[in-house]
């Protein structure tokens, strides 16, 4: 991708959108474009945190892995999303693993480059703090959901959030082409794959949604939203 294309990607990201055009062009020149196959890891939990990333295309899941190999999906990321900021700021090892769930391209920005930009563009630190604040708020909400919502409610809330963020309108409802397995969905809500499958089937029976493979069609968003707060 040429510099103009890379600059456009950076401009659409929450972290870099407020930078001026010359600074964005300079950053694009120093960023490294990388491609990953489905299932390939961008970095592993415990790796040195020496860079941050912007998603150019594709889909990434960020997971925490237990000592026994169990996974919990913290978030999924698409074009324009940034990740890897925390380890870049505090210099400590990665607190999670990032994995491509389909063919994916990212831009990698090194810690050295980011520190230089912080000195040149103080507004970038404000953007970084807002980005980290969003991460903290999301994790706080996930923790509270695990305590206060039953599994049905957590699944409903996850689907509502995905529908509002990335649903595509169709005559039948909002289409979610997730590119995620039911095991991935289960790990995002703290349940088993079997339990989540049963919940999805029950929602389908109530005509909240329809399922075709990994594609979910949200047919009644209002009723699903009500179930997400019980």
C-alpha positions as CSV (number, residue, x, y, z in Angstrom):
1,X,0.0,0.0,0.0
2,X,1.3,3.5,-0.9
3,X,1.9,6.3,1.7
4,X,-1.5,7.9,0.9
5,X,-3.3,4.7,1.5
6,X,-1.5,4.1,4.8
7,X,-2.1,7.7,5.8
8,X,-5.8,7.2,5.2
9,X,-5.8,4.1,7.4
10,X,-4.1,5.9,10.3
11,X,-6.5,8.9,9.9
12,X,-9.5,6.6,10.4
13,X,-8.0,5.2,13.7
14,X,-9.2,6.6,17.0
15,X,-5.6,6.9,18.2
16,X,-4.1,8.9,15.3
17,X,-7.1,10.7,13.8
18,X,-6.2,14.1,15.3
19,X,-2.7,14.2,14.0
20,X,-2.0,16.7,11.1
21,X,-1.4,15.5,7.6
22,X,2.4,15.9,7.6
23,X,2.7,14.0,10.9
24,X,0.4,11.2,9.6
25,X,2.6,11.0,6.4
26,X,5.7,10.7,8.6
27,X,4.1,8.0,10.7
28,X,3.0,6.1,7.6
29,X,6.6,6.1,6.3
30,X,7.8,4.6,9.5
31,X,5.0,2.1,10.1
32,X,5.5,-1.5,9.0
33,X,2.8,-3.3,7.2
34,X,2.4,-7.0,8.1
35,X,0.0,-9.7,6.9
36,X,-1.3,-12.7,8.9
37,X,-3.1,-15.8,7.9
38,X,-6.2,-17.1,9.8
39,X,-5.2,-18.5,13.1
40,X,-1.8,-16.8,13.1
41,X,-0.7,-14.9,16.2
42,X,0.3,-11.2,16.0
43,X,1.9,-11.5,19.4
44,X,1.6,-13.8,22.4
45,X,0.8,-13.1,26.0
46,X,4.1,-12.5,27.8
47,X,5.9,-11.2,24.7
48,X,7.9,-7.9,25.0
49,X,5.6,-5.0,24.4
50,X,7.6,-2.9,22.0
51,X,5.0,-1.8,19.4
52,X,1.3,-0.9,18.9
53,X,-0.8,-1.9,15.9
54,X,-3.6,-0.5,13.7
55,X,-5.9,-3.0,11.8
56,X,-5.8,-2.3,8.1
57,X,-8.2,-5.1,7.1
58,X,-9.4,-8.4,8.5
59,X,-10.5,-9.4,12.0
60,X,-8.4,-9.9,15.1
61,X,-9.4,-11.4,18.5
62,X,-7.6,-10.5,21.7
63,X,-7.5,-13.3,24.2
64,X,-6.2,-14.1,27.7
65,X,-4.9,-17.6,28.1
66,X,-4.9,-19.4,31.5
67,X,-2.1,-21.6,32.7
68,X,-4.2,-24.6,31.6
69,X,-4.7,-23.3,28.1
70,X,-8.3,-22.0,28.5
71,X,-9.0,-18.8,26.6
72,X,-11.2,-15.8,27.2
73,X,-11.8,-13.5,24.3
74,X,-11.6,-9.9,25.5
75,X,-12.5,-8.1,22.3
76,X,-12.6,-8.4,18.5
77,X,-11.0,-5.7,16.3
78,X,-11.6,-4.5,12.7
79,X,-10.3,-1.9,10.3
80,X,-9.2,1.3,12.1
81,X,-9.0,-0.3,15.6
82,X,-5.8,-0.1,17.5
83,X,-4.3,-2.6,20.0
84,X,-1.2,-3.3,22.0
85,X,-1.1,0.2,23.6
86,X,-0.8,-0.9,27.2
87,X,2.5,-2.7,27.0
88,X,3.8,0.0,24.8
89,X,3.1,2.6,27.6
90,X,4.4,0.7,30.6
91,X,7.1,-1.3,28.9
92,X,5.9,-4.6,30.5
93,X,5.2,-7.9,28.7
94,X,2.0,-8.3,26.7
95,X,-1.0,-9.0,29.0
96,X,-2.9,-10.8,26.2
97,X,-2.6,-12.6,22.9
98,X,-3.7,-11.2,19.6
99,X,-4.7,-13.6,16.8
100,X,-6.0,-13.2,13.3
101,X,-9.4,-14.9,12.8
102,X,-9.2,-14.4,9.0
103,X,-6.7,-13.0,6.5
104,X,-5.6,-9.8,8.2
105,X,-3.2,-6.9,7.6
106,X,-2.0,-4.5,10.3
107,X,0.3,-1.5,10.6
108,X,3.0,-1.9,13.3
109,X,4.3,1.3,15.0
110,X,7.3,0.8,17.2
111,X,7.6,2.2,20.8
112,X,10.6,4.4,19.7
113,X,8.4,6.0,17.0
114,X,5.5,6.5,19.4
115,X,7.8,8.1,22.1
116,X,9.1,10.5,19.4
117,X,5.6,11.4,18.4
118,X,4.6,12.1,22.0
119,X,7.3,14.7,22.2
120,X,6.4,16.3,18.9
121,X,2.6,16.0,19.2
122,X,1.4,16.4,22.8
123,X,-2.2,15.9,21.6
124,X,-1.3,12.3,20.8
125,X,-0.9,11.6,24.5
126,X,-4.5,12.7,25.1
127,X,-5.6,10.3,22.3
128,X,-3.6,7.5,23.9
129,X,-5.2,8.2,27.3
130,X,-8.7,8.2,25.8
131,X,-7.9,4.9,24.1
132,X,-6.6,3.3,27.3
133,X,-9.6,4.7,29.1
134,X,-11.9,3.0,26.7
135,X,-10.1,-0.3,27.3
136,X,-10.5,0.1,31.1
137,X,-14.2,0.9,30.8
138,X,-14.8,-2.1,28.5
139,X,-13.0,-4.5,30.9
140,X,-14.9,-3.0,33.9
141,X,-18.2,-3.5,32.0
142,X,-17.3,-7.1,31.1
143,X,-16.4,-7.9,34.8
144,X,-19.7,-6.4,36.0
145,X,-21.7,-8.4,33.4
146,X,-20.1,-11.6,34.6
147,X,-21.4,-10.8,38.1
148,X,-24.8,-9.2,37.4
149,X,-26.1,-10.8,34.2
150,X,-27.0,-14.5,33.6
151,X,-25.5,-16.2,30.6
152,X,-28.6,-15.6,28.4
153,X,-28.2,-11.9,29.2
154,X,-24.5,-11.8,28.4
155,X,-25.1,-13.5,25.1
156,X,-27.9,-11.1,24.2
157,X,-25.8,-8.1,25.2
158,X,-22.9,-9.3,23.1
159,X,-25.1,-9.8,20.0
160,X,-26.7,-6.4,20.5
161,X,-23.4,-4.7,20.8
162,X,-22.1,-6.4,17.6
163,X,-25.3,-5.6,15.8
164,X,-25.1,-1.9,16.6
165,X,-21.4,-1.7,15.8
166,X,-21.2,-3.8,12.6
167,X,-24.6,-5.1,11.6
168,X,-25.5,-4.9,8.0
169,X,-29.1,-3.9,7.1
170,X,-31.2,-6.5,5.1
171,X,-34.9,-7.1,4.5
172,X,-34.7,-9.9,7.1
173,X,-32.9,-7.9,9.8
174,X,-29.4,-7.0,10.8
175,X,-26.8,-9.4,9.4
176,X,-23.8,-10.3,11.5
177,X,-21.1,-12.2,9.5
178,X,-19.0,-12.9,12.6
179,X,-16.1,-15.0,11.3
180,X,-16.1,-16.4,14.8
181,X,-16.9,-19.8,16.1
182,X,-19.4,-20.6,18.8
183,X,-16.4,-21.4,21.0
184,X,-15.1,-17.9,20.4
185,X,-18.5,-16.5,21.4
186,X,-18.6,-18.7,24.5
187,X,-15.2,-17.4,25.6
188,X,-16.4,-13.8,25.2
189,X,-19.2,-14.3,27.6
190,X,-17.7,-16.8,30.1
191,X,-19.8,-19.9,29.1
192,X,-19.3,-23.2,27.4
193,X,-19.8,-23.7,23.6
194,X,-22.7,-26.1,24.3
195,X,-24.5,-23.6,26.6
196,X,-24.1,-20.8,24.1
197,X,-25.3,-23.0,21.3
198,X,-28.4,-23.8,23.3
199,X,-29.0,-20.1,24.0
200,X,-28.7,-19.2,20.4
201,X,-31.2,-21.9,19.5
202,X,-33.6,-20.6,22.1
203,X,-33.3,-17.1,20.8
204,X,-33.9,-18.5,17.3
205,X,-37.0,-20.3,18.5
206,X,-38.3,-17.0,20.0
207,X,-37.5,-15.3,16.6
208,X,-35.0,-12.9,18.1
209,X,-32.6,-14.1,15.4
210,X,-31.8,-16.6,12.7
211,X,-28.6,-18.6,12.1
212,X,-26.9,-19.7,8.9
213,X,-23.5,-21.2,9.7
214,X,-21.5,-18.4,11.3
215,X,-23.9,-15.7,10.0
216,X,-26.5,-14.5,12.5
217,X,-29.5,-12.4,11.4
218,X,-30.9,-10.2,14.2
219,X,-34.6,-10.2,13.5
220,X,-35.9,-8.4,16.7
221,X,-33.2,-6.1,18.1
222,X,-35.6,-4.5,20.6
223,X,-36.6,-7.8,22.3
224,X,-33.0,-9.0,22.3
225,X,-31.9,-5.7,23.9
226,X,-34.5,-6.1,26.6
227,X,-33.1,-9.6,27.3
228,X,-29.7,-8.1,27.6
229,X,-30.6,-6.2,30.8
230,X,-32.4,-8.9,32.8
